[in-house]
């Protein structure tokens, strides 16, 4: 490993990760993060975990204080963030139940606080966002998956939608025409704020359903069937990456 301190941001299905660990109730100049920070020891590594939607999973995607979440992790000395994001898949493959590490994103969200460079900060920086996810961290995670024999799809475009509602079939058709393979609600502005704060950011997509109009089952039936499988695979991947048990 590289000596960096890592943060893990868990989405749906990960609220119990690190239960019983030492916690920190943090606050930042942007307000409070979604919940308490949990300090985990994974193998020989110190890892900070944060539940994106709050400790009780009550915060909708468009109401998350992304700036406070990122700033709280930065204040704890985190260098690199591994984000776990549940998504739908637009194409037939990879199928629900699998994992993917996207390479690109398209942001369809609106009304969110998308930057730390507000009037109060007194600073302005036009951050290069050509590659929204850390290339080095992507390669390290993919190499880890290959070594551990964990199947994971490499690449693709994540369409970030506003939520909390799911998409219409026509919207899914549009995202496909735009070049997207996955659709979710939380990678932005998480990724850009991490970049502005100088932290590497990696997204691991947990594919839990087909996009609207693409599957043979109701979307929530897809999610119920696939959630536990994708969670187990993601935990296995993180265990391999940190050489320890979460």
C-alpha positions as CSV (number, residue, x, y, z in Angstrom):
1,X,0.0,0.0,0.0
2,X,1.0,3.6,-0.5
3,X,0.9,5.0,3.1
4,X,-2.2,7.2,2.3
5,X,-5.0,7.5,4.7
6,X,-8.3,6.4,3.1
7,X,-11.9,7.4,3.5
8,X,-14.8,5.2,2.5
9,X,-18.2,6.8,1.7
10,X,-20.9,4.2,1.9
11,X,-24.3,4.5,0.1
12,X,-27.4,2.4,0.4
13,X,-26.8,-0.9,2.1
14,X,-23.7,0.2,4.1
15,X,-25.0,2.0,7.1
16,X,-23.9,-0.8,9.4
17,X,-20.3,-0.8,8.2
18,X,-17.9,-0.2,11.1
19,X,-20.6,-0.4,13.8
20,X,-18.9,-0.4,17.2
21,X,-15.9,1.5,15.9
22,X,-14.6,4.7,17.6
23,X,-16.7,7.6,16.3
24,X,-16.1,11.3,15.8
25,X,-18.9,13.9,15.6
26,X,-17.4,16.4,13.2
27,X,-18.4,19.8,12.0
28,X,-17.0,22.0,9.2
29,X,-17.3,25.6,7.9
30,X,-19.9,24.1,5.6
31,X,-22.0,22.6,8.4
32,X,-22.2,19.1,9.7
33,X,-21.5,16.0,7.6
34,X,-24.2,13.4,7.0
35,X,-23.3,11.5,10.2
36,X,-20.6,10.5,12.6
37,X,-17.2,9.5,11.2
38,X,-16.1,5.9,12.1
39,X,-12.5,5.2,12.6
40,X,-11.8,1.7,11.4
41,X,-8.7,-0.5,11.5
42,X,-8.6,-2.6,8.4
43,X,-5.5,-4.9,8.3
44,X,-2.7,-2.4,9.1
45,X,-4.6,0.6,7.8
46,X,-6.6,3.4,9.4
47,X,-9.7,4.1,7.4
48,X,-12.4,6.7,8.0
49,X,-16.0,5.6,7.1
50,X,-18.9,8.0,6.5
51,X,-22.5,6.9,5.7
52,X,-23.5,9.2,2.8
53,X,-27.2,9.3,3.6
54,X,-26.8,9.6,7.3
55,X,-26.4,7.1,10.1
56,X,-30.1,6.2,9.8
57,X,-30.3,6.5,5.9
58,X,-32.7,9.5,6.0
59,X,-30.9,12.1,3.8
60,X,-32.1,12.2,0.1
61,X,-29.4,12.5,-2.6
62,X,-30.2,16.1,-3.4
63,X,-30.1,17.1,0.3
64,X,-26.8,15.7,1.2
65,X,-24.3,18.3,2.4
66,X,-21.5,17.1,0.0
67,X,-19.2,19.9,0.9
68,X,-19.4,19.2,4.6
69,X,-18.8,15.4,4.0
70,X,-15.7,16.1,1.9
71,X,-14.4,18.7,4.3
72,X,-14.9,16.5,7.3
73,X,-12.8,13.7,5.7
74,X,-10.2,16.2,4.7
75,X,-10.0,17.4,8.2
76,X,-9.3,13.9,9.4
77,X,-6.2,13.7,7.2
78,X,-7.8,11.6,4.4
79,X,-5.8,11.6,1.2
80,X,-8.0,9.3,-1.0
81,X,-11.7,8.4,-1.0
82,X,-13.3,5.2,-2.1
83,X,-16.9,5.9,-2.8
84,X,-19.5,3.1,-2.9
85,X,-22.4,4.1,-5.2
86,X,-25.5,1.9,-6.0
87,X,-26.5,2.4,-9.6
88,X,-28.7,1.1,-12.4
89,X,-27.2,-0.2,-15.6
90,X,-28.5,0.9,-19.0
91,X,-27.0,-1.7,-21.2
92,X,-27.7,-5.5,-20.8
93,X,-24.2,-6.1,-19.5
94,X,-22.8,-5.9,-16.9
95,X,-25.9,-7.3,-15.3
96,X,-27.3,-6.4,-11.9
97,X,-25.4,-8.1,-9.1
98,X,-22.0,-7.0,-10.5
99,X,-19.5,-4.2,-9.8
100,X,-18.0,-1.6,-12.1
101,X,-15.4,1.1,-11.8
102,X,-16.5,3.9,-14.2
103,X,-14.0,6.1,-16.0
104,X,-16.2,9.1,-16.8
105,X,-19.4,10.9,-15.6
106,X,-22.0,13.3,-16.9
107,X,-23.7,15.5,-14.4
108,X,-27.4,16.1,-14.7
109,X,-28.0,17.4,-11.2
110,X,-29.1,20.9,-10.3
111,X,-29.4,23.1,-7.3
112,X,-26.6,21.4,-5.3
113,X,-23.6,23.1,-3.8
114,X,-21.1,22.1,-6.4
115,X,-18.0,23.8,-5.3
116,X,-16.0,25.1,-2.3
117,X,-15.2,28.2,-4.2
118,X,-18.1,30.4,-3.0
119,X,-18.2,34.1,-2.1
120,X,-17.2,33.3,1.5
121,X,-14.1,31.4,0.6
122,X,-12.6,34.4,-1.3
123,X,-10.9,32.0,-3.7
124,X,-11.5,30.8,-7.3
125,X,-10.0,27.9,-9.1
126,X,-11.1,26.4,-12.4
127,X,-10.2,22.8,-11.5
128,X,-9.2,20.5,-14.3
129,X,-11.9,17.8,-14.3
130,X,-11.0,16.0,-17.6
131,X,-10.6,12.7,-15.7
132,X,-13.1,12.9,-12.8
133,X,-11.9,9.7,-11.1
134,X,-8.3,9.2,-9.9
135,X,-6.5,7.3,-12.6
136,X,-3.9,5.9,-10.2
137,X,-6.5,4.7,-7.7
138,X,-8.6,3.2,-10.5
139,X,-5.6,1.2,-11.7
140,X,-4.7,0.1,-8.2
141,X,-8.3,-1.2,-7.5
142,X,-8.5,-3.0,-10.8
143,X,-5.2,-4.6,-10.2
144,X,-6.3,-5.7,-6.8
145,X,-9.5,-7.2,-8.2
146,X,-7.6,-9.1,-10.8
147,X,-5.1,-10.5,-8.2
148,X,-8.0,-11.5,-5.9
149,X,-10.0,-13.0,-8.7
150,X,-12.9,-10.6,-8.2
151,X,-14.8,-9.8,-11.4
152,X,-15.4,-6.1,-12.0
153,X,-16.2,-4.2,-15.1
154,X,-13.6,-1.6,-16.1
155,X,-14.8,1.7,-17.6
156,X,-18.0,3.3,-18.6
157,X,-19.8,6.6,-18.0
158,X,-21.9,7.3,-14.9
159,X,-24.9,9.6,-15.5
160,X,-25.6,11.4,-12.2
161,X,-29.2,12.3,-11.8
162,X,-31.0,14.5,-9.3
163,X,-33.3,12.0,-7.5
164,X,-34.7,10.9,-5.2
165,X,-37.2,9.6,-7.8
166,X,-36.0,7.0,-10.3
167,X,-35.8,7.9,-14.0
168,X,-38.4,7.6,-16.7
169,X,-37.8,5.2,-19.6
170,X,-37.4,8.1,-21.9
171,X,-34.7,9.6,-19.7
172,X,-32.8,6.3,-19.7
173,X,-33.0,6.4,-23.5
174,X,-31.5,9.9,-23.5
175,X,-28.7,9.0,-21.2
176,X,-27.8,6.1,-23.5
177,X,-27.7,8.4,-26.4
178,X,-25.4,10.7,-24.4
179,X,-23.0,7.8,-23.9
180,X,-23.8,6.7,-20.4
181,X,-23.8,3.0,-19.1
182,X,-24.8,3.6,-15.5
183,X,-27.3,5.9,-13.7
184,X,-27.1,6.9,-10.1
185,X,-27.6,10.0,-7.9
186,X,-24.6,10.6,-5.7
187,X,-21.2,10.8,-7.6
188,X,-21.7,14.6,-8.1
189,X,-20.8,16.9,-6.6
190,X,-18.8,14.4,-4.4
191,X,-16.1,13.9,-7.1
192,X,-15.5,17.5,-7.9
193,X,-15.4,18.7,-4.3
194,X,-12.9,15.9,-3.5
195,X,-10.8,17.2,-6.4
196,X,-11.0,20.8,-5.2
197,X,-9.8,19.7,-1.7
198,X,-6.9,17.7,-3.1
199,X,-8.2,14.2,-2.4
200,X,-8.1,11.3,-4.8
201,X,-11.6,10.0,-5.6
202,X,-12.6,6.5,-6.8
203,X,-16.1,5.4,-7.5
204,X,-17.1,1.7,-7.2
205,X,-20.5,1.1,-8.7
206,X,-22.7,-1.5,-7.2
207,X,-25.1,-2.5,-10.0
208,X,-28.4,-3.3,-8.4
209,X,-31.0,-2.9,-11.2
210,X,-31.6,-2.3,-14.9
211,X,-32.6,1.3,-15.8
212,X,-36.2,2.1,-16.4
213,X,-37.7,0.2,-19.3
214,X,-34.6,-2.1,-19.7
215,X,-35.3,-5.0,-17.4
216,X,-37.7,-7.9,-17.1
217,X,-38.6,-7.1,-13.5
218,X,-39.9,-4.1,-11.6
219,X,-36.9,-1.9,-10.6
220,X,-37.4,-2.4,-6.8
221,X,-37.6,-6.2,-7.3
222,X,-34.3,-6.0,-9.1
223,X,-32.8,-4.0,-6.2
224,X,-34.0,-6.4,-3.6
225,X,-32.6,-9.4,-5.4
226,X,-29.2,-7.8,-6.2
227,X,-28.3,-5.6,-3.2
228,X,-26.9,-8.2,-0.9
229,X,-24.8,-9.8,-3.7
230,X,-23.3,-6.5,-4.8
231,X,-22.6,-5.5,-1.2
232,X,-20.8,-8.8,-0.5
233,X,-18.7,-8.4,-3.6
234,X,-17.8,-4.8,-2.7
235,X,-16.8,-5.7,0.9
236,X,-14.7,-8.6,-0.5
237,X,-12.9,-6.1,-2.9
238,X,-12.2,-3.6,-0.1
239,X,-11.0,-6.4,2.2
240,X,-8.5,-7.5,-0.6
241,X,-7.5,-3.9,-1.2
242,X,-6.7,-3.2,2.5
243,X,-5.6,-6.7,3.2
244,X,-7.9,-7.0,6.2
245,X,-11.5,-7.4,7.2
246,X,-14.1,-4.7,7.3
